[in-house]
Amino acid sequence: SSSIGIRSNSTTTKIFPTSHFHKSHQVAHKSAVPIIDDHNIRGDYNSSSVIEGAHACAKAGISNLGINGPSTIYKNQTFEELFQHEVANNEGTVAHAECGDTFTVDTGKFTGRSPKDKWIVKNIGSESDANIDWGNVNQPTSPEVFDELYEKAVNHFNTLDKAYVFDGFCGANPNSQRKIRFVHEMAWQQHFVTNMFIRANDESDLDGFEPDFTVINACSQVDEDWERHGLNSEVAVVFNVEKKCAVIFGTWYGGENKKGIFSLMNYWLPMQGQFPMHCSANVGKAGDSALFFGLSGTGKTTLSADPHRALIGDDEHGWDDQGVFNFEGGCYAKTINLTEKTEPDIYRAVKKDAMLENVALKGDDNEPDYFDTSKTENGRVSYPIFHIDNYHEPQMAGHPKNIIFLSCDAFGVLPPIAKLTPEQAMYHFISGYTAKVAGTERGVTEPTATFSACFGAAFLTLHPTRYAELLKEKLEKHNAQAWIVNSGWSGGAYGIGERMSIKTTRACVNYILDGKIEDTTWEKDPVFGWEIPADIPDVDSNVLRPKNTWPDASQYDEAEKKLANMYVDNFEKYRVGDVDYSQFGPKL
């Protein structure tokens, strides 16, 4: 089938059929569409248009931003059209991956987020001023600084002949869904948000589209006046909640686009009594959904891509009275050491329509080399969710039965699996212990122990206890079981021990999800108080008891005490409210 596109110029307007369009089989914002064989129909959707002429910006909906310069607007381009633009613009390289040609981009020195350069406008007396947890994560800047940067971004786009505009959606649940507009300089950045956000099925889905939030990405520009503006560098990612707009300067990293909107969902949803979560999610054939909390590199993307369960999403979800739902329309997976044997679903998702970021290429055929980390250990692939064969079409499921907190323990102390009481679940959710894994943020070159509240402190716009109370409410109401799963080190700390194999971690997760773990016997840890299973098939019983894997048991005791003290010290700032959850942490 074909759709109607608009091609206009200063004197005439022409209606013409655009090519490469098929009925989308990606989840729409209104209803799920039955999946069609991905090999025959590649997820093209028919809301694409090319708008030309003096009034192109007005027809594309961006003239109200002050952007009127570009005479050609490429709006909601199909995957095929984006690929053609990327090649024609020389924006990167076509990699010959085993499962299909995949466009590859290099984002320069920014191969991860730049958290010290993210700012939120403090509009004195506003709703956001009263609710945002201001501090190192949510750094305040002034309306005047935002206005200057906004004008700079608009002025830059007004010097361009063309621009890319994407109108899409965040959140599969219509009750809390947000309409998002992106304005980009380059085709590959529209490709990224097309992969990551929920795409319109056809033009009717965009009728009367009024964005709830707009992102103007002027990544090629920098803020030369950053010192006068009171910022930390010439890079600036600035959000104005009340003006419903953000501007990006100086960083080409694709993840800034999606994580900024996730931070906003973390602001909007709790206002409606809904629980936003930094987690992946999947669902079994019996309708039993599961959540995997964890920071980048802890395994939440890998472990949720399970051939025996349908994937809901790999990173950002909400939980309301109906159950859980995905925020996104795609996945953003790390590619370090990626093989078909260890991560088949992700490996096979690297094909046409996916996009690789900062992945080394080798040979005359430009074959991806996932083991070459000379550029970064944070190589990534973004892909539409229908690249996963068994994705869950509705993108929503019932209330979860199991909640798994993934930790990447750099000290080699935590067991590969532990069972938590509801009270312990609250403690460990607020603590969010893990390790920052190399490459996910600028300046991190090796795993560093850290505590990240709610397993996503970098994205929390409200105080962590606001989210913890929402989790407590859900756990109690729906009788869900919480677990700790350690995907970090065993037999010693980082540099001495070895990282848990994916096989071991997956065996633990499978034992939880198939329900067989309830039949095992349990041993209580004297320091942390959680329960450890006596035996799990395909897992060395010594590995279940981390002390047994250390060459020197006394050194383990010393490391355990050190980590326990870190937990206790970190939790001091959260000893507020009606219940002091510190009593459910480690005992020294």
Residue pairs with C-beta under 8 A, 6 or more apart in sequence:
1 21
1 22
1 23
1 46
2 17
2 18
2 19
2 21
2 46
3 17
3 18
3 21
3 46
3 47
3 48
3 202
3 203
4 15
4 17
4 18
4 203
5 15
5 16
5 17
5 18
5 48
5 49
5 50
6 13
6 15
6 49
6 50
6 51
6 59
7 13
7 14
7 15
7 16
7 49
7 50
7 51
7 52
8 14
8 51
8 52
8 53
8 55
8 56
8 59
9 52
9 53
9 54
10 53
10 54
10 55
13 53
18 46
18 48
18 49
18 50
18 78
20 44
20 78
20 80
20 81
21 44
21 45
21 46
21 48
21 78
22 41
22 42
22 44
22 45
22 46
23 33
23 36
23 41
23 45
23 46
23 201
23 202
24 33
24 43
24 44
24 45
24 46
24 199
24 200
24 201
24 202
25 33
25 34
25 35
25 36
25 38
25 41
25 43
25 386
26 33
26 43
26 45
26 198
26 199
26 201
26 329
26 384
26 385
26 386
27 33
27 172
27 198
27 326
27 329
27 385
27 393
27 394
27 395
28 198
28 199
28 200
28 201
28 205
29 169
29 172
29 174
29 177
29 198
29 200
29 205
30 174
30 201
30 205
32 393
32 394
32 395
33 201
33 393
34 393
35 386
35 391
35 393
38 386
38 387
38 389
42 79
42 80
42 352
42 353
43 79
43 353
43 384
43 386
44 78
44 79
44 80
45 76
45 78
45 199
45 200
45 201
45 202
46 78
46 201
46 202
46 203
47 76
47 167
47 199
47 200
47 201
47 202
47 203
47 205
47 206
48 75
48 76
48 77
48 78
48 81
49 75
49 76
49 203
50 72
50 73
50 74
50 75
51 59
51 60
51 72
51 73
51 75
52 71
52 72
52 73
53 71
54 71
55 63
56 70
56 71
56 72
56 73
57 63
57 67
57 68
57 69
57 70
57 73
57 163
58 68
59 73
60 73
60 75
60 165
61 165
61 167
61 181
61 209
61 211
62 73
62 163
62 165
62 181
62 183
65 154
65 183
65 214
65 216
65 245
66 151
66 154
66 158
67 154
67 157
67 158
67 163
67 183
67 216
68 158
69 157
69 158
69 159
69 160
70 157
70 158
70 160
70 161
70 162
70 163
71 161
71 162
72 161
72 162
72 163
73 162
73 163
73 164
73 165
74 81
74 85
74 162
74 163
74 164
74 165
74 187
74 190
75 164
75 165
75 166
75 167
76 165
76 166
76 167
76 168
76 194
76 199
76 200
76 206
77 85
77 164
77 187
77 190
77 194
79 191
79 194
79 352
79 353
79 384
82 187
82 188
82 190
82 191
82 194
83 103
83 191
83 352
83 353
85 91
85 187
86 92
86 103
86 187
86 188
86 191
87 94
87 103
89 186
89 187
91 103
91 105
91 186
91 187
91 188
92 103
92 104
92 105
92 106
92 188
93 103
93 104
93 361
93 366
94 101
94 102
94 103
94 104
94 366
95 101
95 102
95 103
95 104
95 356
95 359
95 361
95 366
95 367
95 368
96 365
96 366
96 367
97 350
97 351
97 356
97 367
97 368
98 340
98 347
98 350
99 347
99 348
99 349
99 350
99 351
100 350
100 351
100 352
101 351
101 352
102 350
102 351
102 352
102 354
102 355
102 356
102 368
102 381
103 188
103 191
103 355
103 356
104 355
104 356
104 357
104 359
104 361
104 366
104 368
105 188
105 254
105 355
105 356
105 357
105 358
106 357
106 358
106 375
107 251
107 252
107 253
107 254
107 357
107 358
108 252
110 235
110 251
110 252
110 253
110 442
111 253
111 357
111 358
111 375
111 376
111 378
111 379
111 439
111 442
112 253
112 255
112 376
112 378
112 439
112 440
112 441
112 442
112 444
113 253
113 255
113 256
113 259
113 440
113 441
113 442
113 458
114 233
114 235
114 237
114 251
114 253
114 256
114 441
114 442
115 137
115 441
115 458
116 139
116 232
116 233
117 231
117 232
117 233
117 235
117 236
117 237
117 250
117 251
118 139
118 237
118 238
118 239
118 260
118 263
119 139
119 140
119 141
119 145
119 231
119 236
119 237
119 238
119 239
120 128
120 132
120 138
120 139
120 140
120 141
120 238
120 239
120 240
120 241
120 461
121 140
121 141
121 142
121 143
121 145
121 146
121 238
121 239
121 240
121 241
121 242
121 243
122 129
122 132
122 134
122 140
122 141
122 142
122 143
123 129
123 143
123 240
123 241
123 242
126 241
126 242
127 241
127 242
128 241
128 242
128 267
131 267
131 271
131 461
131 462
132 138
132 241
132 267
132 461
132 462
133 460
133 461
133 462
133 463
133 464
134 140
137 457
137 458
137 460
138 461
141 229
141 230
141 231
141 238
142 230
143 240
145 229
145 230
145 231
145 238
146 238
146 240
146 243
146 247
148 225
148 229
149 223
149 229
149 236
149 238
149 247
149 249
150 216
150 240
150 245
150 247
152 218
152 221
152 223
152 247
152 249
153 216
153 218
153 221
153 247
153 249
154 216
156 218
156 220
156 221
157 163
157 183
157 185
157 216
157 218
160 185
163 183
163 184
163 185
164 182
164 183
164 184
164 185
164 186
164 187
164 189
164 190
165 181
165 182
165 183
165 184
165 190
166 181
166 182
166 184
166 190
166 193
166 194
166 197
167 179
167 180
167 181
167 200
167 206
167 209
167 211
168 179
168 180
168 182
168 193
168 194
168 197
168 198
168 199
168 200
168 329
169 177
169 178
169 179
169 180
169 197
169 198
169 199
169 200
169 329
170 177
170 178
170 180
170 197
170 198
170 261
170 265
170 327
170 328
171 177
171 178
171 198
171 265
171 318
171 325
171 326
171 327
172 198
172 325
172 326
172 327
172 394
172 395
172 396
173 318
173 320
173 322
173 325
173 396
175 272
175 320
176 268
176 269
176 272
176 274
176 318
176 320
177 198
178 212
178 213
178 261
178 264
178 265
178 268
179 209
179 210
179 211
179 212
179 213
180 197
180 211
180 212
180 213
180 214
180 215
180 261
181 209
181 211
181 213
181 214
181 215
182 189
182 190
182 193
182 214
182 215
182 217
182 257
183 214
183 215
183 216
183 217
184 190
184 193
184 217
185 217
185 218
185 219
185 220
188 355
189 217
189 219
189 254
189 257
191 355
192 254
192 257
192 258
192 355
192 382
193 257
193 258
194 384
195 329
195 330
195 353
195 354
195 355
195 382
195 383
195 384
196 257
196 258
196 328
196 329
196 330
196 332
196 382
197 258
197 261
197 328
197 329
197 330
198 328
198 329
198 395
199 329
199 384
200 206
211 244
212 244
213 244
213 245
213 246
213 261
213 264
214 244
214 245
214 246
215 245
215 246
215 247
215 248
215 257
215 260
215 261
216 245
216 246
216 247
216 248
217 247
217 248
217 256
217 257
218 247
218 248
218 249
219 248
219 249
219 250
219 251
219 252
220 252
221 249
221 250
222 234
222 235
222 249
222 250
223 229
223 231
223 234
223 235
223 236
223 249
223 250
224 234
226 232
226 233
226 234
226 236
229 236
233 250
234 249
234 250
235 249
235 250
235 251
236 247
236 248
236 249
236 250
237 246
237 247
237 248
237 249
237 251
237 256
237 260
238 246
238 247
239 245
239 246
239 260
239 263
239 264
240 246
241 264
241 267
246 260
248 256
248 257
248 260
253 357
254 332
254 357
254 380
254 382
255 332
255 380
258 316
258 328
258 332
259 458
259 459
262 276
262 278
262 315
262 316
262 327
262 459
263 459
263 460
263 461
264 461
265 276
265 316
265 318
265 327
266 276
266 456
266 459
266 460
266 461
266 462
266 467
267 461
267 462
269 275
269 276
269 318
270 276
270 462
270 466
270 467
270 470
273 320
273 470
274 318
274 319
274 320
274 470
275 318
275 319
275 320
275 467
275 470
275 471
275 473
275 474
276 316
276 317
276 318
276 327
276 467
277 291
277 293
277 316
277 317
277 318
277 319
277 456
278 293
278 294
278 295
278 315
278 316
278 454
278 455
278 456
278 459
279 291
279 292
279 293
279 294
279 300
279 315
279 316
279 317
279 455
280 291
280 292
280 300
280 301
280 303
280 304
280 311
280 312
280 313
280 314
280 315
280 317
281 289
281 290
281 291
281 292
281 304
281 311
281 312
281 313
281 317
281 324
281 326
281 397
281 400
282 289
282 290
282 304
282 305
282 306
282 309
282 310
282 311
282 312
282 392
283 289
283 290
283 309
283 310
283 312
283 392
283 397
283 398
284 290
284 308
284 309
284 310
284 513
285 309
287 397
287 398
288 398
288 400
288 401
288 402
288 513
289 312
289 323
289 324
289 397
289 398
289 399
289 400
289 401
290 309
290 400
290 401
290 402
290 403
290 404
290 512
290 513
291 317
291 319
291 324
291 400
291 402
291 403
291 404
292 299
292 300
292 303
292 304
292 404
292 406
293 300
293 403
293 404
293 405
293 406
293 429
293 454
293 455
293 456
294 300
294 405
294 406
294 407
294 408
294 434
294 455
294 487
295 408
295 432
295 434
295 436
295 437
295 440
295 452
295 455
295 456
296 334
296 378
296 437
296 440
297 334
297 408
297 436
297 437
297 438
297 440
298 406
298 407
298 408
298 434
298 437
298 487
299 406
299 408
299 485
299 487
299 502
299 505
300 314
300 315
300 406
301 314
301 315
301 331
301 332
301 333
301 334
301 346
302 333
302 343
302 346
302 502
303 404
303 406
303 487
303 505
303 506
303 509
304 311
304 312
304 313
304 314
305 311
305 314
305 331
305 343
305 345
305 346
305 388
306 345
306 513
307 344
307 345
307 390
308 510
309 390
309 513
310 390
310 391
310 392
311 331
311 345
311 385
311 388
311 390
311 391
311 392
312 324
312 325
312 326
312 391
312 392
312 395
312 396
312 397
313 326
313 327
313 328
313 331
313 385
313 395
314 328
314 331
314 332
314 333
315 327
315 328
315 331
315 332
316 326
316 327
316 328
317 324
317 325
317 326
317 327
318 324
318 325
318 327
319 325
319 399
319 400
319 470
319 474
322 396
322 398
323 396
323 397
323 398
323 399
323 400
324 396
324 397
324 398
324 399
324 400
325 395
325 396
325 397
326 385
326 395
326 396
328 385
329 384
329 385
330 382
330 383
330 384
330 385
331 346
331 349
331 382
331 383
331 385
331 387
331 388
332 380
332 381
332 382
333 343
333 346
333 349
333 380
333 381
333 383
334 378
334 379
334 380
335 346
335 350
335 356
335 359
335 368
335 370
335 379
335 380
335 381
336 370
336 371
336 373
336 377
336 378
336 379
336 439
337 370
337 371
338 346
338 347
338 350
338 370
339 347
339 370
340 347
340 348
342 502
343 502
345 388
345 389
346 381
348 387
348 389
349 381
349 383
349 387
349 388
350 356
350 368
350 381
350 383
351 383
351 387
353 383
353 384
353 387
354 381
354 382
354 383
354 384
354 387
355 381
355 382
355 383
356 368
356 379
356 380
356 381
357 379
357 380
357 381
357 382
358 375
358 376
358 378
358 379
358 380
359 368
359 369
359 370
359 375
359 379
359 380
359 381
360 368
360 369
360 372
360 373
360 374
360 375
360 379
361 367
361 368
361 369
362 368
362 369
362 372
370 379
373 379
373 439
376 439
377 437
377 438
377 439
378 438
378 439
378 440
379 439
385 391
385 395
399 474
399 478
399 480
400 478
400 480
401 480
401 481
402 480
402 481
402 482
402 483
402 512
402 513
403 425
403 475
403 480
403 481
403 482
403 483
404 482
404 483
404 484
404 485
404 509
404 512
405 420
405 425
405 428
405 429
405 455
405 482
405 483
405 484
405 485
406 434
406 455
406 485
406 486
406 487
407 414
407 433
407 434
407 435
407 484
407 485
407 486
407 487
407 488
408 434
408 435
408 437
408 447
408 486
408 487
408 488
409 433
409 434
409 435
409 486
409 488
409 489
409 563
410 435
410 447
410 448
410 449
410 488
410 489
410 493
410 494
411 449
411 488
411 489
411 493
411 494
411 559
411 562
411 563
412 488
412 489
412 490
412 491
412 492
412 493
412 494
412 496
412 497
412 546
412 549
412 550
412 556
412 559
413 546
413 556
413 559
413 560
413 563
414 484
414 486
414 488
414 546
414 563
415 484
415 486
415 525
415 532
415 544
415 545
415 546
416 485
416 486
416 490
416 500
416 504
416 505
416 508
416 539
416 543
416 544
417 483
417 484
417 485
417 486
417 508
417 511
417 512
417 532
417 533
417 536
417 544
418 483
418 484
418 525
418 528
418 530
418 531
418 532
419 481
419 483
419 517
419 522
419 530
419 531
419 532
419 533
420 428
420 481
420 482
420 483
420 484
420 530
421 584
422 472
422 475
422 476
422 482
423 581
423 583
423 584
424 482
424 529
424 530
424 584
424 585
425 471
425 475
425 482
426 468
426 471
426 472
426 475
426 581
426 584
427 571
427 581
427 582
427 584
427 585
428 482
428 484
429 454
429 455
429 467
429 468
429 471
429 482
430 453
430 454
430 464
430 465
430 468
430 571
430 574
430 581
431 451
431 453
431 567
431 570
431 571
431 585
432 451
432 452
432 453
432 454
432 455
432 456
432 457
433 449
433 450
433 451
433 452
433 566
433 567
433 570
434 450
434 451
434 452
434 455
434 488
435 447
435 448
435 449
435 450
435 488
435 494
436 444
436 447
436 448
436 450
437 444
437 447
438 444
438 445
438 446
438 447
439 445
446 494
447 488
447 494
449 563
449 566
451 457
451 566
451 567
451 570
452 458
453 460
453 464
453 467
453 574
454 460
454 464
454 467
454 468
454 471
457 464
460 467
464 574
465 574
465 576
465 577
468 581
469 577
474 480
475 482
483 512
484 530
485 505
485 508
485 509
485 512
486 500
487 499
487 500
487 505
488 494
488 499
488 500
489 497
489 498
489 499
489 500
490 497
490 498
490 499
490 500
490 543
490 546
490 549
491 497
491 498
491 549
491 550
491 551
492 498
492 549
492 550
492 551
492 555
493 559
497 549
497 550
500 543
503 538
504 538
504 539
504 540
504 543
507 536
507 537
507 538
507 539
508 536
508 539
511 517
511 533
511 536
511 537
517 533
517 536
520 533
520 534
520 535
520 536
521 533
521 534
521 535
522 531
522 532
522 533
522 534
523 531
523 532
523 533
523 534
523 545
524 530
524 531
524 532
525 531
525 532
526 587
527 560
527 561
527 564
527 586
527 587
527 588
528 564
528 585
528 586
529 584
529 585
529 586
529 587
532 544
532 545
533 544
534 541
534 544
535 541
535 544
536 544
542 548
542 549
543 549
546 556
547 553
547 556
547 557
547 560
550 556
561 588
563 586
564 586
564 587
564 588
565 588
567 585
567 586
568 582
568 585
568 586
568 588
571 581
571 582
571 585
572 582
574 581
574 582
575 581
575 582
